[in-house]
Amino acid sequence: MPNVIAITWENDRLLVLSATVHNSSATFDHAELLVSKDRLKEHVQKYRLIKSEVIVVLSRADVEVRPMVFPPVPVDELPDLVKFQATKEFNGYDPTAPLDFFITNKLEHVSRSTLFPAVRTVNKKGKADEMISGGSPKHLLASTLRPATLRKIQEFCDELNLTLRRVVLRPCETAYLWRHTTGFDPDRAALIVELDSQETSQSVLFQGEPVFMRSPKISCPEDVSASDFAARLIAELKRTRIAVRNEIQGVTVDEVVLCGVGANFESLAKQVSNGLDIPVKTFDPWQGIRCSGTLQKNLPEKPERFASLIGTILQNIRNESSNIDFCNPKKRREPAGHRQLITGILAAALFVLTCLIGFGFYSRTSLTNEVRTLKAKFNTLKNTAGTVTEQQNQLNAIDAWLADNVDWFEQLDWLSRKMPGAQEMILTELTFSANNGGSMNLRSLLKDFSVVSPMEEQLRDEKHVIKPGEKGTSSGNPQYGFRYDLSVFLSKKSADAFTKETQPQEQKK
């Protein structure tokens, strides 16, 4: 069952990609463009994605991103510094809003012209010394998300019975995927371009790390084959190159990477290359990706738009942290100093001692209550012992009666198979008795007594005891001139009991 889902919004549509994880690899199973949340709910139920882990990918337009530069400081202090600086850099910053950042280490030897440069001193000869605090300045990109947006995402996942794991940024995830392709060149600053239904996501990668993000809107970006689309895209790319050159000194875009393949994108790449006078590559995000047979044969419409979703799932299954993750923002690590260690040990010892005292008191109280309860039960049982004995005697009587119970239908079937036919014998009376194991008393009329011995032999077996009765003549029926009585006992016990009852009567006679 697919157990990782990546979701992103493209204005009026939802892009959904699910994958099955096997150890540290993934097989992508389903990829669709959906038009509503209800369709996504149907998608989750159809492919049994309930309780899967979800990664939500946000576009650049959904968040606020600001570059920041700090003097050389320990990395552990950056979370507090970023929060402090966010109140000045972000528009209407909410201290409760999720805030995350990532360090662009590759910018150590450049500076952002829009922010303060690295602090240096000048010696008597007029030459710049090394930075005051040593090391290099910390360049980073910080991003914040409105708390209401994060709550809506969480409610959205809860409604679909999905587990939210990450909320990441689209340019960072696409950059991760691009870094793991054969076309990536770490020595060239690349401008990655992704098209969606209303805008173009443009992110600049310097030595593989995002250093600049922009998402201008372009009318009809889906129709890349339009005659004027290349001109409109080139104009936006020029603006991006100028913004990068002005903001980050020392970084120049060396190539453009178009996310998409096919004749239309190849044609667009040539036009952009001629317009910007720099190399332009096309990038197929599905190249080298393991897909299920169904997905491989039926890739979704606009497959190039799933680049960030593919990248974030691969990053997740490899247990690599995202540059920006609003569910797991970077926090200051609390140092474990000598004083904190002693305090922790004392607190642990006090906790253990408190637990031991509490456990002893609880055990004593529990045993006292248990003794009291057992005494009450003993008194109750003692008072009800007579009633229980009487009930047991009644149950024994019932068990004895059930033991003597006889399946008379089975005995009738057995008797019908052992008795002679109607041409030789007819029954005039058949009496059943359940006492002492059960017995059957037969009164019959015979044509002659020659059938008596064979009949008794047939009826006598290990489960039945035969007691012959009276014999004589009969004048009631001319065809059957003889009468014969017979008792069949179902056990030796019943036969012995019958003998004891009949012997006193015979002695009296």
C-alpha positions as semicolon CSV with decimal commas, in nm:
position;residue;x (nm);y (nm);z (nm)
1;M;0,000;0,000;0,000
2;P;0,138;0,349;-0,081
3;N;0,256;0,503;0,243
4;V;0,398;0,843;0,141
5;I;0,193;1,113;-0,030
6;A;0,310;1,451;-0,158
7;I;0,050;1,722;-0,227
8;T;0,082;2,068;-0,374
9;W;-0,166;2,335;-0,480
10;E;-0,155;2,503;-0,818
11;N;-0,413;2,774;-0,766
12;D;-0,733;2,588;-0,861
13;R;-0,588;2,237;-0,883
14;L;-0,427;1,978;-0,660
15;L;-0,126;1,772;-0,762
16;V;-0,102;1,438;-0,580
17;L;0,184;1,189;-0,594
18;S;0,198;0,871;-0,383
19;A;0,476;0,616;-0,340
20;T;0,544;0,286;-0,167
21;V;0,859;0,284;0,045
22;H;1,093;-0,018;0,046
23;N;1,380;0,039;0,289
24;S;1,556;0,343;0,140
25;S;1,394;0,332;-0,205
26;A;1,051;0,421;-0,335
27;T;0,820;0,306;-0,612
28;F;0,585;0,578;-0,733
29;D;0,233;0,443;-0,776
30;H;-0,016;0,721;-0,854
31;A;0,013;1,076;-0,989
32;E;-0,293;1,289;-1,067
33;L;-0,412;1,646;-1,118
34;L;-0,735;1,693;-0,923
35;V;-0,975;1,983;-0,937
36;S;-1,115;1,980;-0,582
37;K;-1,068;1,851;-0,229
38;D;-1,361;1,614;-0,278
39;R;-1,180;1,451;-0,569
40;L;-0,875;1,411;-0,347
41;K;-1,091;1,241;-0,084
42;E;-1,216;0,998;-0,350
43;H;-0,854;0,944;-0,462
44;V;-0,744;0,860;-0,105
45;Q;-1,028;0,612;-0,057
46;K;-0,987;0,455;-0,401
47;Y;-0,618;0,375;-0,359
48;R;-0,641;0,305;0,017
49;L;-0,411;0,589;0,119
50;I;-0,577;0,646;0,457
51;K;-0,327;0,705;0,744
52;S;-0,041;0,754;0,499
53;E;0,229;1,012;0,572
54;V;0,176;1,340;0,387
55;I;0,421;1,604;0,269
56;V;0,263;1,933;0,164
57;V;0,464;2,139;-0,087
58;L;0,402;2,514;-0,089
59;S;0,488;2,746;-0,376
60;R;0,700;3,058;-0,338
61;A;0,384;3,270;-0,356
62;D;0,236;3,100;-0,048
63;V;0,514;3,209;0,189
64;E;0,734;3,506;0,263
65;V;1,108;3,462;0,202
66;R;1,381;3,701;0,311
67;P;1,760;3,679;0,276
68;M;1,958;3,745;0,593
69;V;2,328;3,786;0,668
70;F;2,480;3,757;1,015
71;P;2,835;3,802;1,140
72;P;3,028;3,484;1,219
73;V;2,834;3,332;1,508
74;P;2,785;2,974;1,631
75;V;2,520;2,789;1,435
76;D;2,326;2,711;1,755
77;E;2,261;3,083;1,804
78;L;2,111;3,136;1,460
79;P;1,749;3,032;1,545
80;D;1,724;3,306;1,808
81;L;1,894;3,561;1,583
82;V;1,664;3,478;1,291
83;K;1,354;3,518;1,511
84;F;1,482;3,854;1,634
85;Q;1,561;3,973;1,282
86;A;1,227;3,844;1,148
87;T;1,039;4,114;1,339
88;K;1,222;4,370;1,123
89;E;1,245;4,187;0,792
90;F;0,902;4,027;0,748
91;N;0,582;4,218;0,685
92;G;0,347;4,192;0,984
93;Y;0,544;3,907;1,138
94;D;0,352;3,700;1,394
95;P;0,580;3,561;1,670
96;T;0,362;3,249;1,682
97;A;0,405;3,183;1,309
98;P;0,626;2,891;1,198
99;L;0,965;3,019;1,092
100;D;1,244;2,821;0,932
101;F;1,568;2,897;0,751
102;F;1,867;2,736;0,584
103;I;2,225;2,851;0,554
104;T;2,359;2,910;0,205
105;N;2,717;2,813;0,286
106;K;2,831;2,861;-0,072
107;L;2,793;3,240;-0,037
108;E;3,072;3,268;0,222
109;H;3,292;3,470;-0,010
110;V;3,023;3,695;-0,158
111;S;2,792;3,948;0,005
112;R;2,436;4,059;-0,041
113;S;2,431;4,423;-0,139
114;T;2,086;4,478;0,011
115;L;2,212;4,386;0,360
116;F;2,513;4,478;0,567
117;P;2,845;4,335;0,443
118;A;3,085;4,135;0,652
119;V;3,248;4,347;0,925
120;R;3,616;4,407;0,865
121;T;3,886;4,627;1,020
122;V;4,151;4,828;0,839
123;N;4,511;4,832;0,959
124;K;4,757;5,123;0,937
125;K;4,863;5,020;0,587
126;G;4,504;5,047;0,465
127;K;4,461;4,675;0,410
128;A;4,154;4,487;0,530
129;D;4,215;4,249;0,815
130;E;4,022;3,929;0,872
131;M;3,673;3,960;1,016
132;I;3,663;4,066;1,377
133;S;3,508;3,753;1,520
134;G;3,686;3,515;1,283
135;G;3,531;3,275;1,035
136;S;3,285;3,373;0,762
137;P;2,951;3,556;0,768
138;K;2,639;3,346;0,779
139;H;2,424;3,390;0,466
140;L;2,081;3,234;0,487
141;L;1,728;3,240;0,350
142;A;1,449;3,259;0,609
143;S;1,084;3,189;0,540
144;T;0,765;3,223;0,742
145;L;0,412;3,095;0,701
146;R;0,091;3,236;0,844
147;P;-0,034;3,028;1,141
148;A;-0,383;3,016;0,989
149;T;-0,242;2,855;0,673
150;L;-0,064;2,585;0,872
151;R;-0,382;2,518;1,073
152;K;-0,582;2,480;0,752
153;I;-0,328;2,233;0,618
154;Q;-0,343;2,031;0,941
155;E;-0,726;2,032;0,939
156;F;-0,720;1,932;0,573
157;C;-0,503;1,628;0,650
158;D;-0,706;1,536;0,959
159;E;-1,026;1,542;0,755
160;L;-0,875;1,295;0,507
161;N;-0,733;1,081;0,791
162;L;-0,375;1,146;0,679
163;T;-0,064;1,205;0,892
164;L;0,109;1,538;0,822
165;R;0,489;1,501;0,837
166;R;0,637;1,795;0,647
167;V;0,537;2,130;0,500
168;V;0,815;2,227;0,259
169;L;0,896;2,485;-0,007
170;R;0,869;2,399;-0,375
171;P;1,195;2,557;-0,507
172;C;1,401;2,377;-0,242
173;E;1,255;2,036;-0,327
174;T;1,300;2,084;-0,701
175;A;1,660;2,193;-0,636
176;Y;1,717;1,873;-0,439
177;L;1,595;1,664;-0,732
178;W;1,810;1,861;-0,981
179;R;2,123;1,810;-0,766
180;H;2,078;1,433;-0,795
181;T;2,057;1,424;-1,176
182;T;2,333;1,376;-1,431
183;G;2,274;1,722;-1,581
184;F;2,372;1,903;-1,261
185;D;2,700;2,099;-1,277
186;P;2,807;2,237;-0,935
187;D;3,036;2,495;-1,099
188;R;2,754;2,670;-1,284
189;A;2,485;2,892;-1,130
190;A;2,156;2,760;-1,268
191;L;1,820;2,931;-1,299
192;I;1,552;2,659;-1,270
193;V;1,216;2,744;-1,429
194;E;0,892;2,556;-1,348
195;L;0,559;2,634;-1,512
196;D;0,218;2,595;-1,354
197;S;-0,130;2,713;-1,444
198;Q;-0,074;3,084;-1,364
199;E;0,289;3,156;-1,280
200;T;0,651;3,053;-1,330
201;S;0,859;2,942;-1,036
202;Q;1,215;3,070;-1,082
203;S;1,491;2,974;-0,839
204;V;1,864;3,039;-0,871
205;L;2,101;2,764;-0,754
206;F;2,457;2,858;-0,666
207;Q;2,672;2,543;-0,638
208;G;2,352;2,343;-0,601
209;E;2,194;2,550;-0,321
210;P;1,895;2,787;-0,363
211;V;2,003;3,148;-0,310
212;F;1,721;3,336;-0,480
213;M;1,351;3,260;-0,541
214;R;1,090;3,437;-0,749
215;S;0,747;3,339;-0,886
216;P;0,615;3,600;-1,132
217;K;0,278;3,550;-1,294
218;I;0,261;3,500;-1,670
219;S;-0,064;3,479;-1,861
220;C;-0,136;3,136;-2,010
221;P;0,191;2,965;-1,902
222;E;0,040;2,628;-1,989
223;D;0,053;2,706;-2,362
224;V;0,432;2,697;-2,412
225;S;0,383;2,667;-2,787
226;A;0,217;3,010;-2,813
227;S;0,402;3,246;-3,044
228;D;0,455;3,518;-2,783
229;F;0,510;3,296;-2,479
230;A;0,886;3,273;-2,525
231;A;0,912;3,654;-2,539
232;R;0,710;3,694;-2,218
233;L;0,918;3,429;-2,041
234;I;1,247;3,582;-2,158
235;A;1,141;3,921;-2,018
236;E;1,077;3,768;-1,674
237;L;1,402;3,573;-1,681
238;K;1,594;3,894;-1,758
239;R;1,433;4,059;-1,457
240;T;1,537;3,764;-1,241
241;R;1,898;3,777;-1,365
242;I;1,916;4,150;-1,292
243;A;1,769;4,100;-0,944
244;V;2,021;3,828;-0,866
245;R;2,315;4,035;-0,992
246;N;2,205;4,337;-0,786
247;E;2,125;4,147;-0,466
248;I;2,404;3,889;-0,458
249;Q;2,739;4,029;-0,562
250;G;2,956;3,775;-0,735
251;V;2,675;3,544;-0,854
252;T;2,579;3,542;-1,223
253;V;2,333;3,303;-1,386
254;D;2,533;3,073;-1,615
255;E;2,250;2,856;-1,749
256;V;1,872;2,816;-1,750
257;V;1,706;2,483;-1,673
258;L;1,353;2,436;-1,809
259;C;1,156;2,173;-1,618
260;G;0,986;1,979;-1,898
261;V;1,061;1,766;-2,203
262;G;0,917;1,725;-2,548
263;A;0,918;1,915;-2,876
264;N;0,748;2,224;-2,729
265;F;1,002;2,258;-2,449
266;E;1,295;2,195;-2,687
267;S;1,166;2,472;-2,911
268;L;1,113;2,700;-2,610
269;A;1,467;2,626;-2,486
270;K;1,617;2,735;-2,818
271;Q;1,420;3,060;-2,817
272;V;1,516;3,137;-2,457
273;S;1,882;3,056;-2,528
274;N;1,884;3,296;-2,823
275;G;1,706;3,563;-2,622
276;L;1,935;3,545;-2,317
277;D;2,251;3,436;-2,495
278;I;2,321;3,162;-2,237
279;P;2,282;2,782;-2,249
280;V;1,933;2,646;-2,176
281;K;1,871;2,284;-2,071
282;T;1,553;2,083;-2,046
283;F;1,499;1,873;-1,735
284;D;1,285;1,559;-1,718
285;P;1,198;1,501;-1,348
286;W;1,077;1,145;-1,421
287;Q;1,408;1,028;-1,567
288;G;1,555;0,744;-1,361
289;I;1,250;0,732;-1,131
290;R;1,108;0,390;-1,042
291;C;0,735;0,382;-1,125
292;S;0,471;0,114;-1,108
293;G;0,359;-0,044;-1,434
294;T;0,031;0,147;-1,439
295;L;0,193;0,486;-1,374
296;Q;0,474;0,423;-1,622
297;K;0,222;0,364;-1,899
298;N;-0,007;0,653;-1,798
299;L;0,191;0,951;-1,674
300;P;-0,031;1,241;-1,567
301;E;-0,107;1,546;-1,774
302;K;0,179;1,800;-1,747
303;P;0,422;1,550;-1,584
304;E;0,693;1,816;-1,548
305;R;0,489;1,983;-1,270
306;F;0,556;1,692;-1,034
307;A;0,928;1,771;-1,000
308;S;0,904;1,914;-0,647
309;L;0,679;1,626;-0,535
310;I;0,927;1,366;-0,662
311;G;1,215;1,550;-0,496
312;T;1,049;1,580;-0,155
313;I;0,947;1,211;-0,144
314;L;1,301;1,099;-0,234
315;Q;1,443;1,334;0,029
316;N;1,199;1,202;0,290
317;I;1,271;0,832;0,235
318;R;1,645;0,901;0,253
319;N;1,590;1,063;0,594
320;E;1,741;1,391;0,476
321;S;1,602;1,711;0,622
322;S;1,448;1,973;0,394
323;N;1,595;2,320;0,366
324;I;1,262;2,466;0,476
325;D;1,018;2,258;0,682
326;F;0,748;2,446;0,871
327;C;0,647;2,131;1,063
328;N;1,002;2,081;1,192
329;P;1,167;2,425;1,207
330;K;1,524;2,460;1,330
331;K;1,556;2,530;1,702
332;R;1,833;2,622;1,938
333;R;1,996;2,323;2,101
334;E;2,015;2,354;2,474
335;P;2,374;2,304;2,595
336;A;2,428;2,029;2,849
337;G;2,676;2,205;3,080
338;H;2,822;2,084;3,411
339;R;2,558;2,261;3,616
340;Q;2,275;2,129;3,401
341;L;2,418;1,778;3,432
342;I;2,433;1,795;3,813
343;T;2,086;1,943;3,826
344;G;1,958;1,665;3,604
345;I;2,117;1,395;3,820
346;L;1,975;1,546;4,141
347;A;1,633;1,581;3,982
348;A;1,645;1,219;3,863
349;A;1,751;1,096;4,209
350;L;1,474;1,297;4,375
351;F;1,226;1,162;4,126
352;V;1,334;0,801;4,192
353;L;1,316;0,853;4,570
354;T;0,971;1,007;4,543
355;C;0,857;0,717;4,326
356;L;0,988;0,462;4,578
357;I;0,813;0,631;4,872
358;G;0,495;0,667;4,674
359;F;0,510;0,307;4,560
360;G;0,559;0,183;4,917
361;F;0,265;0,385;5,043
362;Y;0,054;0,273;4,750
363;S;0,147;-0,095;4,805
364;R;0,060;-0,080;5,176
365;T;-0,273;0,090;5,107
366;S;-0,352;-0,159;4,832
367;L;-0,275;-0,461;5,055
368;T;-0,488;-0,320;5,338
369;N;-0,780;-0,267;5,103
370;E;-0,733;-0,616;4,958
371;V;-0,741;-0,778;5,306
372;R;-1,057;-0,584;5,390
373;T;-1,219;-0,693;5,064
374;L;-1,126;-1,060;5,117
375;K;-1,272;-1,057;5,468
376;A;-1,598;-0,917;5,339
377;K;-1,608;-1,185;5,066
378;F;-1,536;-1,459;5,324
379;N;-1,825;-1,347;5,545
380;T;-2,058;-1,335;5,246
381;L;-1,958;-1,686;5,134
382;K;-1,999;-1,818;5,485
383;N;-2,354;-1,686;5,505
384;T;-2,448;-1,827;5,165
385;A;-2,281;-2,169;5,209
386;G;-2,610;-2,345;5,296
387;T;-2,788;-2,202;4,993
388;V;-2,500;-2,302;4,768
389;T;-2,510;-2,662;4,900
390;E;-2,883;-2,685;4,834
391;Q;-2,837;-2,549;4,482
392;Q;-2,557;-2,797;4,421
393;N;-2,783;-3,087;4,524
394;Q;-3,048;-2,964;4,282
395;L;-2,789;-2,944;4,006
396;N;-2,673;-3,298;4,085
397;A;-3,032;-3,420;4,058
398;I;-3,068;-3,249;3,722
399;D;-2,738;-3,402;3,603
400;A;-2,862;-3,746;3,712
401;W;-3,187;-3,696;3,524
402;L;-2,998;-3,586;3,213
403;A;-2,773;-3,891;3,244
404;D;-3,085;-4,117;3,236
405;N;-3,233;-3,933;2,941
406;V;-3,284;-4,166;2,643
407;D;-3,313;-4,085;2,273
408;W;-3,632;-4,284;2,213
409;F;-3,639;-4,204;1,842
410;E;-3,303;-4,373;1,806
411;Q;-3,430;-4,675;2,006
412;L;-3,743;-4,698;1,789
413;D;-3,526;-4,696;1,477
414;W;-3,309;-4,972;1,625
415;L;-3,619;-5,176;1,726
416;S;-3,779;-5,145;1,382
417;R;-3,465;-5,286;1,221
418;K;-3,438;-5,583;1,460
419;M;-3,804;-5,692;1,486
420;P;-3,962;-5,947;1,243
421;G;-4,192;-5,824;0,967
422;A;-4,571;-5,777;0,987
423;Q;-4,630;-6,115;0,813
424;E;-4,493;-6,292;1,121
425;M;-4,560;-6,054;1,411
426;I;-4,756;-5,741;1,508
427;L;-4,711;-5,516;1,813
428;T;-5,024;-5,453;2,017
429;E;-4,861;-5,243;2,290
430;L;-4,526;-5,067;2,336
431;T;-4,437;-4,903;2,668
432;F;-4,129;-4,689;2,744
433;S;-3,976;-4,630;3,085
434;A;-3,685;-4,394;3,163
435;N;-3,617;-4,529;3,512
436;N;-3,277;-4,680;3,588
437;G;-3,139;-4,623;3,241
438;G;-3,455;-4,695;3,038
439;S;-3,653;-4,995;2,917
440;M;-3,911;-5,094;2,651
441;N;-4,198;-5,335;2,720
442;L;-4,351;-5,507;2,414
443;R;-4,679;-5,696;2,379
444;S;-4,718;-5,879;2,046
445;L;-4,919;-6,133;1,848
446;L;-4,742;-6,409;1,652
447;K;-4,835;-6,656;1,383
448;D;-4,625;-6,914;1,567
449;F;-4,346;-6,925;1,826
450;S;-4,076;-7,012;1,575
451;V;-3,983;-6,642;1,538
452;V;-3,924;-6,588;1,909
453;S;-3,573;-6,730;1,939
454;P;-3,432;-6,554;1,629
455;M;-3,594;-6,226;1,740
456;E;-3,444;-6,245;2,088
457;E;-3,106;-6,320;1,936
458;Q;-3,135;-6,013;1,713
459;L;-3,237;-5,786;2,000
460;R;-2,970;-5,902;2,240
461;D;-2,642;-5,703;2,212
462;E;-2,388;-5,521;2,433
463;K;-2,623;-5,225;2,487
464;H;-2,952;-5,414;2,538
465;V;-3,061;-5,682;2,786
466;I;-3,358;-5,908;2,693
467;K;-3,608;-6,038;2,951
468;P;-3,871;-6,275;2,798
469;G;-4,222;-6,242;2,939
470;E;-4,543;-6,438;2,923
471;K;-4,640;-6,666;2,629
472;G;-4,979;-6,800;2,537
473;T;-5,255;-6,838;2,280
474;S;-5,481;-6,562;2,153
475;S;-5,828;-6,586;2,003
476;G;-5,870;-6,221;1,905
477;N;-5,713;-6,246;1,561
478;P;-5,740;-6,571;1,358
479;Q;-5,416;-6,496;1,161
480;Y;-5,208;-6,438;1,477
481;G;-5,305;-6,711;1,726
482;F;-5,025;-6,662;1,978
483;R;-4,926;-6,384;2,213
484;Y;-4,583;-6,302;2,350
485;D;-4,451;-6,037;2,597
486;L;-4,093;-5,912;2,594
487;S;-3,892;-5,651;2,792
488;V;-3,585;-5,482;2,645
489;F;-3,360;-5,302;2,895
490;L;-3,115;-5,040;2,775
491;S;-2,855;-5,129;3,039
492;K;-2,775;-5,405;3,286
493;K;-2,862;-5,162;3,563
494;S;-3,222;-5,130;3,443
495;A;-3,250;-5,510;3,402
496;D;-3,127;-5,576;3,756
497;A;-3,364;-5,316;3,895
498;F;-3,656;-5,481;3,711
499;T;-3,557;-5,821;3,852
500;K;-3,549;-5,686;4,208
501;E;-3,897;-5,538;4,166
502;T;-4,054;-5,849;4,014
503;Q;-3,901;-6,113;4,247
504;P;-4,105;-6,015;4,559
505;Q;-4,424;-6,021;4,353
506;E;-4,345;-6,370;4,216
507;Q;-4,266;-6,498;4,568
508;K;-4,607;-6,377;4,692
509;K;-4,777;-6,561;4,410
